[in-house]
Amino acid sequence: MSKETNKNIEKSQVEEINTDVDEEADSPWYYFYSQGCGWCKKSEPVVDELNKSGKYEEILKLDLADSDNQALAKELKDEYNIQCGTPWFINEATGESICGFREKDIIEKWLKGEKIPVPPRPKGPIPKLPLLEAPEKEIKKWKKDYKKWLKDNDHLPDNQKKSAEDMLSMPRPKTDPPKPPHANMSDDELEAWGKEFDEWRKINSHLPNLQPASVIIDRIKGQPTQNVGTEPKNINAVDSGKLNTIDAKIQALEVKVDKIIKHFGI
């Protein structure tokens, strides 16, 4: 069989595969979410309600825990030069997207093809909340810093700002937690971190939704790792894509652990 004939056969096979994919992915409206994302939990019922209404094309719900969805999200971000975490809404055909949680009426405008402006962003991070049993002097300093932050961010809508009293009424740890673990830790290092974290968790048992260290460590151990500072040799494009997916999963897990701790203002 000639090389030209081989090429024609391969081309027809690729076209057949692509046709199957197009038939399945008939909706251009994508909603990317991640497990443990608080804003995703708020977005979920909005997406479900809009899908059940039958007024619009279905919004496809894509969990970033799935490697294929991770690869698709990366491809779209590269194509349209977008940086966003979750929740993330995007029309894959036009690139029009919404980054973060938005109310139902905004999502409907997006589904109607309207361009949704990016909401105002804060100038600088919120000052770190003082620990639960911090001295009054430290609390007064935080209130002063937070007052300045509110003034600098007067452009933000009210739902993005809270009073100092509301902030201080949020659950706060008694002590600073240990630094979050990372995927390249050895078993001994993870075990040591786990003991330190569980001790901190015991002291701060008043905080909600704190998972045992064993749960966090099991998740980390369940992710394949790659030697840092080395590049695999003679890998093809498919293998390269798998490695990128693994790295993305590891980074996502580390970010989740870090967010759990930062949620408490640390």
Backbone hydrogen bonds in HBPLUS format (Angstrom, degrees):
<---DONOR---> <-ACCEPTOR-->    atom                        ^
c    i                          cat <-CA-CA->   ^        H-A-AA   ^      H-
h    n   atom  resd res      DA  || num        DHA   H-A  angle D-A-AA Bond
n    s   type  num  typ     dist DA aas  dist angle  dist       angle   num
A0006-ASN N   A0002-SER O   3.11 MM   4  6.45 156.9  2.17 146.6 152.7     1
A0007-LYS N   A0003-LYS O   2.96 MM   4  6.25 156.9  2.01 149.0 154.7     2
A0008-ASN N   A0004-GLU O   3.05 MM   4  6.32 155.4  2.11 145.6 151.9     3
A0009-ILE N   A0005-THR O   2.99 MM   4  6.29 154.6  2.06 150.0 156.8     4
A0010-GLU N   A0006-ASN O   2.92 MM   4  6.19 166.8  1.94 155.6 158.9     5
A0011-LYS N   A0007-LYS O   2.85 MM   4  6.02 156.7  1.91 148.3 155.2     6
A0012-SER N   A0008-ASN O   3.00 MM   4  6.18 158.3  2.05 144.4 149.6     7
A0013-GLN N   A0009-ILE O   2.97 MM   4  6.23 151.9  2.05 148.7 156.8     8
A0014-VAL N   A0010-GLU O   2.98 MM   4  6.23 159.0  2.03 149.8 154.9     9
A0015-GLU N   A0011-LYS O   2.96 MM   4  6.20 161.2  1.99 150.7 155.9    10
A0016-GLU N   A0012-SER O   2.96 MM   4  6.12 149.6  2.05 140.7 148.8    11
A0017-ILE N   A0013-GLN O   2.99 MM   4  6.27 157.4  2.04 149.3 154.8    12
A0018-ASN N   A0014-VAL O   2.89 MM   4  6.11 167.3  1.90 155.4 158.8    13
A0019-THR N   A0015-GLU O   2.95 MM   4  6.08 148.1  2.06 141.2 149.6    14
A0020-ASP N   A0016-GLU O   3.17 MM   4  6.47 151.9  2.25 143.5 149.9    15
A0021-VAL N   A0017-ILE O   3.08 MM   4  6.45 156.7  2.13 151.2 157.5    16
A0022-ASP N   A0018-ASN O   2.95 MM   4  6.19 159.7  1.99 150.3 155.3    17
A0023-GLU N   A0019-THR O   3.05 MM   4  6.25 150.4  2.14 145.8 153.3    18
A0024-GLU N   A0020-ASP O   3.22 MM   4  6.50 146.9  2.33 144.2 152.1    19
A0024-GLU N   A0021-VAL O   3.16 MM   3  5.27 123.4  2.50  96.5 110.1    20
A0025-ALA N   A0021-VAL O   2.95 MM   4  6.17 170.5  1.96 160.2 162.3    21
A0092-GLU N   A0028-PRO O   2.83 MM  64  5.21 152.7  1.90 150.8 150.5    22
A0060-LEU N   A0029-TRP O   2.79 MM  31  6.11 158.2  1.84 165.0 157.7    23
A0030-TYR N   A0090-ILE O   2.88 MM  60  5.30 169.1  1.89 155.2 158.5    24
A0090-ILE N   A0030-TYR O   2.96 MM  60  5.30 157.0  2.02 143.5 149.5    25
A0031-TYR N   A0060-LEU O   2.77 MM  29  5.86 148.1  1.87 176.7 166.0    26
A0062-LEU N   A0031-TYR O   2.81 MM  31  5.89 176.8  1.81 157.9 158.1    27
A0032-PHE N   A0088-TRP O   2.79 MM  56  5.12 163.4  1.81 160.5 159.1    28
A0088-TRP N   A0032-PHE O   3.06 MM  56  5.12 153.3  2.13 146.5 150.4    29
A0033-TYR N   A0062-LEU O   3.05 MM  29  6.29 156.9  2.11 148.9 151.3    30
A0064-LEU N   A0033-TYR O   2.88 MM  31  6.02 166.7  1.89 173.3 177.7    31
A0037-CYS N   A0034-SER O   3.32 MM   3  5.71 150.3  2.41 131.2 129.6    32
A0040-CYS N   A0037-CYS O   3.16 MM   3  5.17 124.3  2.48  94.6 109.1    33
A0041-LYS N   A0037-CYS O   3.14 MM   4  6.50 146.4  2.26 147.0 155.7    34
A0042-LYS N   A0038-GLY O   3.28 MM   4  6.69 139.2  2.46 138.0 148.5    35
A0043-SER N   A0039-TRP O   2.96 MM   4  6.20 141.4  2.11 137.5 148.5    36
A0044-GLU N   A0040-CYS O   2.86 MM   4  5.99 144.8  1.98 150.5 158.8    37
A0046-VAL N   A0043-SER O   3.03 MM   3  5.26 121.2  2.39 104.4 119.9    38
A0047-VAL N   A0043-SER O   2.98 MM   4  6.29 159.6  2.03 161.7 167.9    39
A0048-ASP N   A0044-GLU O   2.95 MM   4  6.21 166.3  1.97 156.9 161.0    40
A0049-GLU N   A0045-PRO O   2.92 MM   4  5.97 156.9  1.98 140.4 146.5    41
A0050-LEU N   A0046-VAL O   3.06 MM   4  6.28 160.3  2.10 148.3 153.2    42
A0051-ASN N   A0047-VAL O   2.93 MM   4  6.14 156.5  1.98 151.3 158.3    43
A0052-LYS N   A0048-ASP O   2.93 MM   4  6.11 152.7  2.01 147.2 154.5    44
A0053-SER N   A0049-GLU O   3.07 MM   4  6.19 133.6  2.30 138.9 150.6    45
A0066-ASP N   A0063-ASP O   3.12 MM   3  5.92 167.2  2.13 120.4 124.3    46
A0070-GLN N   A0066-ASP O   3.03 MM   4  6.37 151.3  2.11 150.2 159.1    47
A0071-ALA N   A0067-SER O   2.99 MM   4  6.24 159.2  2.03 148.2 153.1    48
A0072-LEU N   A0068-ASP O   2.97 MM   4  6.21 153.4  2.05 143.4 150.8    49
A0073-ALA N   A0069-ASN O   2.88 MM   4  6.07 161.8  1.91 149.3 154.0    50
A0074-LYS N   A0070-GLN O   2.99 MM   4  6.21 161.3  2.02 150.5 155.4    51
A0075-GLU N   A0071-ALA O   2.97 MM   4  6.15 155.9  2.03 144.4 151.2    52
A0076-LEU N   A0072-LEU O   2.99 MM   4  6.26 158.3  2.03 152.2 157.2    53
A0077-LYS N   A0073-ALA O   2.93 MM   4  6.14 157.4  1.99 149.6 156.2    54
A0078-ASP N   A0074-LYS O   2.94 MM   4  6.11 157.5  1.99 149.3 155.2    55
A0079-GLU N   A0075-GLU O   2.93 MM   4  6.09 155.2  1.99 142.9 150.4    56
A0080-TYR N   A0076-LEU O   2.96 MM   4  6.06 162.5  1.99 150.0 153.5    57
A0081-ASN N   A0077-LYS O   2.77 MM   4  5.31 110.0  2.26 133.8 146.9    58
A0082-ILE N   A0077-LYS O   3.01 MM   5  4.68 152.1  2.09 125.6 134.5    59
A0100-GLY N   A0087-PRO O   2.81 MM  13  4.96 157.4  1.86 158.5 158.0    60
A0089-PHE N   A0098-ILE O   2.90 MM   9  4.97 172.3  1.90 154.1 156.0    61
A0098-ILE N   A0089-PHE O   2.73 MM   9  4.97 151.9  1.80 138.8 145.4    62
A0091-ASN N   A0096-GLU O   2.91 MM   5  5.46 153.8  1.98 148.3 156.7    63
A0094-THR N   A0091-ASN O   3.21 MM   3  5.59 128.3  2.49 106.4 118.3    64
A0095-GLY N   A0091-ASN O   2.68 MM   4  5.30 157.8  1.73 164.0 168.3    65
A0106-ILE N   A0103-GLU O   3.05 MM   3  5.53 130.3  2.31 109.5 121.9    66
A0107-ILE N   A0103-GLU O   3.19 MM   4  6.59 157.8  2.24 152.6 159.2    67
A0108-GLU N   A0104-LYS O   2.93 MM   4  6.21 153.5  2.00 153.1 160.9    68
A0109-LYS N   A0105-ASP O   3.14 MM   4  6.36 151.0  2.22 136.4 143.3    69
A0110-TRP N   A0106-ILE O   3.03 MM   4  6.35 154.3  2.10 147.0 154.1    70
A0111-LEU N   A0107-ILE O   2.92 MM   4  6.25 151.5  2.00 146.3 154.1    71
A0112-LYS N   A0108-GLU O   3.00 MM   4  6.26 132.4  2.23 141.2 154.0    72
A0112-LYS N   A0109-LYS O   3.14 MM   3  5.03 131.4  2.38  92.4 105.8    73
A0114-GLU N   A0109-LYS O   2.96 MM   5  5.42 155.0  2.02 158.6 150.4    74
A0113-GLY N   A0110-TRP O   3.00 MM   3  5.20 157.6  2.05 106.3 112.3    75
A0134-ALA N   A0131-LEU O   3.08 MM   3  5.13 154.0  2.15 120.2 116.5    76
A0132-LEU N   A0173-PRO O   2.84 MM  41  5.65 171.5  1.85 143.3 146.1    77
A0138-GLU N   A0135-PRO O   3.04 MM   3  5.50 123.8  2.37 109.1 121.7    78
A0139-ILE N   A0135-PRO O   3.19 MM   4  6.57 153.8  2.26 149.5 157.4    79
A0140-LYS N   A0136-GLU O   2.89 MM   4  6.13 158.7  1.94 153.5 158.6    80
A0141-LYS N   A0137-LYS O   3.12 MM   4  6.36 154.4  2.18 142.3 149.0    81
A0142-TRP N   A0138-GLU O   2.99 MM   4  6.25 156.0  2.05 144.2 150.8    82
A0143-LYS N   A0139-ILE O   2.92 MM   4  6.21 158.6  1.96 150.8 156.4    83
A0144-LYS N   A0140-LYS O   3.06 MM   4  6.32 152.9  2.13 145.2 152.1    84
A0145-ASP N   A0141-LYS O   2.95 MM   4  6.27 160.6  1.99 152.4 157.4    85
A0146-TYR N   A0142-TRP O   2.74 MM   4  5.93 157.8  1.79 155.0 162.0    86
A0147-LYS N   A0143-LYS O   2.88 MM   4  5.98 150.3  1.97 142.0 149.8    87
A0148-LYS N   A0144-LYS O   3.16 MM   4  6.44 152.9  2.24 142.5 149.0    88
A0149-TRP N   A0145-ASP O   2.97 MM   4  6.28 151.7  2.05 142.4 150.7    89
A0150-LEU N   A0146-TYR O   2.91 MM   4  6.20 156.9  1.96 151.0 156.1    90
A0151-LYS N   A0147-LYS O   3.07 MM   4  6.32 151.7  2.15 142.1 149.8    91
A0152-ASP N   A0148-LYS O   2.88 MM   4  6.16 158.1  1.92 152.7 158.6    92
A0153-ASN N   A0149-TRP O   2.97 MM   4  6.10 131.8  2.20 140.2 153.3    93
A0156-LEU N   A0153-ASN O   3.08 MM   3  5.70 167.2  2.10 118.1 122.1    94
A0160-GLN N   A0157-PRO O   3.01 MM   3  5.66 163.0  2.04 119.3 124.8    95
A0161-LYS N   A0158-ASP O   3.05 MM   3  5.24 165.2  2.07 111.9 115.0    96
A0167-MET N   A0163-SER O   3.01 MM   4  6.31 158.4  2.05 152.9 159.0    97
A0168-LEU N   A0164-ALA O   2.96 MM   4  6.17 159.8  2.00 148.2 153.3    98
A0169-SER N   A0165-GLU O   3.00 MM   4  6.14 127.0  2.29 136.1 149.7    99
A0169-SER N   A0166-ASP O   3.22 MM   3  5.07 134.4  2.44  90.6 103.2   100
A0170-MET N   A0167-MET O   3.18 MM   3  5.50 159.1  2.23 106.6 113.0   101
A0185-MET N   A0182-HIS O   3.21 MM   3  5.91 161.2  2.25 124.9 125.4   102
A0190-LEU N   A0186-SER O   2.87 MM   4  6.17 157.4  1.92 153.8 160.3   103
A0191-GLU N   A0187-ASP O   2.88 MM   4  6.06 154.4  1.94 145.8 153.2   104
A0192-ALA N   A0188-ASP O   2.96 MM   4  6.18 157.6  2.02 146.0 151.7   105
A0193-TRP N   A0189-GLU O   2.88 MM   4  6.11 158.4  1.93 145.5 152.1   106
A0194-GLY N   A0190-LEU O   2.80 MM   4  5.98 156.9  1.85 146.8 153.5   107
A0195-LYS N   A0191-GLU O   3.08 MM   4  6.37 154.8  2.14 147.7 152.8   108
A0196-GLU N   A0192-ALA O   3.11 MM   4  6.36 162.2  2.14 148.2 153.1   109
A0197-PHE N   A0193-TRP O   2.76 MM   4  5.99 160.6  1.80 157.6 163.6   110
A0198-ASP N   A0194-GLY O   2.91 MM   4  6.02 164.6  1.94 149.4 153.4   111
A0199-GLU N   A0195-LYS O   3.07 MM   4  6.19 148.2  2.18 141.1 149.4   112
A0200-TRP N   A0196-GLU O   3.03 MM   4  6.30 156.2  2.08 144.0 150.6   113
A0201-ARG N   A0197-PHE O   2.74 MM   4  6.00 153.1  1.81 149.5 158.3   114
A0202-LYS N   A0198-ASP O   2.93 MM   4  6.05 145.9  2.05 137.6 145.8   115
A0203-ILE N   A0199-GLU O   3.11 MM   4  6.41 157.5  2.16 146.8 152.0   116
A0204-ASN N   A0200-TRP O   2.96 MM   4  6.17 141.2  2.11 142.0 153.4   117
A0207-LEU N   A0204-ASN O   3.06 MM   3  5.87 170.7  2.07 125.0 128.0   118
A0215-VAL N   A0212-PRO O   3.15 MM   3  5.62 133.8  2.38 109.2 119.4   119
A0217-ILE N   A0213-ALA O   2.86 MM   4  6.08 165.4  1.88 160.2 164.8   120
A0218-ASP N   A0214-SER O   2.89 MM   4  5.96 157.5  1.94 142.8 149.0   121
A0219-ARG N   A0215-VAL O   3.19 MM   4  6.39 151.5  2.27 141.7 148.5   122
A0220-ILE N   A0216-ILE O   3.11 MM   4  6.43 154.5  2.18 145.9 152.8   123
A0221-LYS N   A0217-ILE O   2.85 MM   4  6.11 163.6  1.87 157.2 161.6   124
A0222-GLY N   A0218-ASP O   3.00 MM   4  6.06 132.0  2.23 135.4 147.5   125
A0223-GLN N   A0220-ILE O   3.11 MM   3  5.50 164.7  2.13 111.5 116.1   126
A0240-SER N   A0236-ASN O   2.97 MM   4  6.18 157.7  2.02 152.1 159.1   127
A0241-GLY N   A0237-ALA O   2.97 MM   4  6.17 150.9  2.06 141.9 149.1   128
A0242-LYS N   A0238-VAL O   3.04 MM   4  6.42 147.6  2.15 145.5 154.4   129
A0243-LEU N   A0239-ASP O   3.01 MM   4  6.34 156.6  2.07 151.3 157.0   130
A0244-ASN N   A0240-SER O   2.99 MM   4  6.27 156.3  2.04 148.2 154.8   131
A0245-THR N   A0241-GLY O   3.00 MM   4  6.24 148.8  2.10 141.3 149.7   132
A0246-ILE N   A0242-LYS O   2.93 MM   4  6.26 155.9  1.99 150.3 156.5   133
A0247-ASP N   A0243-LEU O   2.93 MM   4  6.19 167.9  1.94 154.3 157.0   134
A0248-ALA N   A0244-ASN O   2.92 MM   4  6.10 153.3  1.99 142.5 150.4   135
A0249-LYS N   A0245-THR O   2.90 MM   4  6.20 152.4  1.98 148.8 155.9   136
A0250-ILE N   A0246-ILE O   2.98 MM   4  6.29 162.5  2.01 155.8 160.1   137
A0251-GLN N   A0247-ASP O   2.89 MM   4  6.11 167.6  1.91 154.1 157.6   138
A0252-ALA N   A0248-ALA O   2.83 MM   4  5.96 155.4  1.89 145.3 152.7   139
A0253-LEU N   A0249-LYS O   2.97 MM   4  6.18 154.6  2.03 148.2 154.2   140
A0254-GLU N   A0250-ILE O   2.98 MM   4  6.27 162.1  2.01 153.0 157.8   141
A0255-VAL N   A0251-GLN O   2.90 MM   4  6.11 154.6  1.97 147.9 155.2   142
A0256-LYS N   A0252-ALA O   2.94 MM   4  6.18 149.7  2.03 142.1 150.3   143
A0257-VAL N   A0253-LEU O   3.09 MM   4  6.42 163.9  2.12 154.7 156.9   144
A0258-ASP N   A0254-GLU O   2.99 MM   4  6.17 160.4  2.03 146.5 152.5   145
A0259-LYS N   A0255-VAL O   2.77 MM   4  5.98 149.1  1.86 147.5 156.3   146
A0260-ILE N   A0256-LYS O   2.97 MM   4  6.28 149.7  2.06 149.0 156.9   147
A0261-ILE N   A0257-VAL O   3.31 MM   4  6.65 154.2  2.38 146.2 151.4   148
A0262-LYS N   A0258-ASP O   2.86 MM   4  6.12 163.9  1.89 150.4 155.7   149
A0263-HIS N   A0259-LYS O   2.77 MM   4  5.74 134.8  1.98 143.5 153.4   150
A0264-PHE N   A0261-ILE O   3.18 MM   3  5.86 155.8  2.24 114.5 120.2   151
A0265-GLY N   A0262-LYS O   2.86 MM   3  5.17 150.8  1.94 120.8 119.9   152
